[in-house]
Amino acid sequence: MRPIYFKYLTFTALFLLLHFGTVFADSEVLPDTENCLYCHRYPSMGRYDESGVKRIFYVNDEKFARSVHGKLKCKSCHAGVDKIPHTDVKKVDCTTKCHIREPSTDKEFSHINMVQKYETSVHGNGSKEKPKPFPEDLPTCKDCHENRIQSSVTGLWGKSEALSNETLARCIGCHTQKDWAQNFYLHFTHRMRRTRSQPEIIKLCTSCHEDSQKMARHGLESVSTFKDTFHWSLVKYGVKNAPDCISCHVPVGYTTHDIRSRTDPMSSIHTLNRIDTCSNQGGMQSCHPGATAEFATGRVHAYGTKAQLAAGMKVATFEDHENFRLLERAEVDISKDEIFHLKVLSLIQLFYKVFIPLVIGFMAYHQWLDWLKIIRTRKKRR
Amino acid sequence: METHFKIKVKNGKKYFFRFTVNQRFQHILLAILVIVLVLTGMPLKFPQAFWAHQIYSVFGGIRIAPFVHKTAGTMLVLLFVYHLIYLVYTFYQGQVIPLKKKNELSIGKILKTLISHPIVPNLKDIKDILNLLKYLLFLTNKRPEGAVFTWKEKFDYWGPFWGIAIMGSTGLLMWNKELFTKFLPGELINFALIAHSDEALLAALFLFIWHFYNVHFSTSVFPMDTVFITGYLSEKMMVEEHYEYYKEIMTASGYPHEILPPHGVRKPESEHGAVRDNPVKLTDLPRI
């Protein structure tokens, strides 16, 4: 048997094994000490809220038990909810301490470290002295972490070489409680796997970043410019390891919670770090092994509105708030070199924009006349 | 050098020599390579299109099609280099050596022969384009009389010539971007992508609208002009497209009395119900 088939077979067997493991795990579901399921076990439970959005309040306890937060009590995250109906309910705050002791420090666990880091990143609220405008546009934890209870964690097995049944088997050697070992293993290997495919990542990022009005409020342009690249074509053709947003903006060794502006030296796409991002990410991933400094100065996204505004190819007026804000940012962001490149690029584009219709138009005109001539001469002959 | 009869007579019909075996071989190779390149390239330019994935899968999908594209591209570049050598060689053999023999060799003379070479565009081409438009618009009844190579054929030749130069250089640059950016600026990759992709569109449109119509779909040649296989052109097409050259060749080959009237002008005998030399009999008609 060829080793590749053997590999697939092992993974399939492992997948099935894990799958059965979770189905038959009866001790998984925690007892409902808060008695929330008294009401929330009914699948029809839900309503339309004031804005007309359908809200479902049904909780499938088995699926919940298998989710990342399966070991938590409901009130650990949903503060309030002491009255019925729940008029006192507060929005879920991920910085709350959730009454689980983290074994390595023996402190109560909370996501606050991550949130603090996140607040200083491009997506955060900014500092207290200098808060960002339009805070309602900024993504919060839940905008990306949908906590997809429905998706099966076990289905991701075999997508990373860091995960193997051998490793898990070693854990189970000491940690004889298989369910616990498996859960813990899944928990700490979570960051070694991709939980979203490339199109899913692009869909998630573009759900905000393609909204040009929302972006313009923050001096940004739509990232539809990505769709003019070979990287996008590779994603479209479903290539394994095709580069999506995080491949370059959050390469190996960086975190999604700490994405920086490209002018920040800590950013993976800052000119100083770009060679590494293209050629060798933390010694792990190398897409363009021979990339040089010059290679890395090439543009990955096509030039968008911002560069066009800076180059004076588009004019922003005071009434045109969107573009005016962009122009303000463009003056800082777009260098003179880039303006020059854009001009050369547009010159090439302009040449073909004129040349193609001119040549092809003339040819089509000639062929059309030729065709008419033939038809008319034929009619005459009859 | 190969020798060819300028006119071949077969079954009472005259055929006019156009292309050598070498040229025909170059053309067929070019045709195959260009079609493969268009089919493996366009799906990358339009990955969203409904046909993109289907065409791509014919060439083995994303894992194999790019390899096919690069192989075909390399072969086309090699063909182009071969053609350049061929050009220099034939020019040397056909034009420079005769000059040498006449002891008239000088740079000015060589330049002059180069400019007056039949494949190089000249003033007559512009006149012919204008006159052809006049003819097609029913402003005149006289079709321009084409020389050895008409302006249409010059388009057919110089279009791909320029196209391969652009496509080849930009393609090689994008293929070996890490290597080339060791000594070239990185923005060139962006410029190359735009030029490669737009030039490809131009080439493909040119091929389908211009060349395919002229040699396949035009009613005079439908379903195809066989000259690219046989190397010889029929008398009808010769009269239609290259009348000036036709008269020249017919006179030189000893058929000055058999020169047909220009395209669109009928023989006086067969006009307006005149009696035919050989009336058609019922038995001549094909059985149904």
Interface residues (C-beta under 8 A of the other chain):
Chain A: F230 W232 S233 L234 K236 Y237 G238 V239 H288 P289 G290 A291 T292 E294 F295 A296 T297 G298 R299 H341 V344 L345 I348 Q349 Y352 F355 I356 V359 I360 M363 A364 H366 Q367 L369 D370 L372 K373 I374 R376 T377
Chain B: L44 P47 Q48 H53 Y56 G61 I62 L132 L133 Y135 L136 L137 F138 F155 K177 E178 L179 T181 K182 L184 P185 G186 E187 L188 I189 N190 F191 L193 I194 A195 D198 E199 L201 L202 L205 F206 I209 W210 Y213 S218 T219 G264
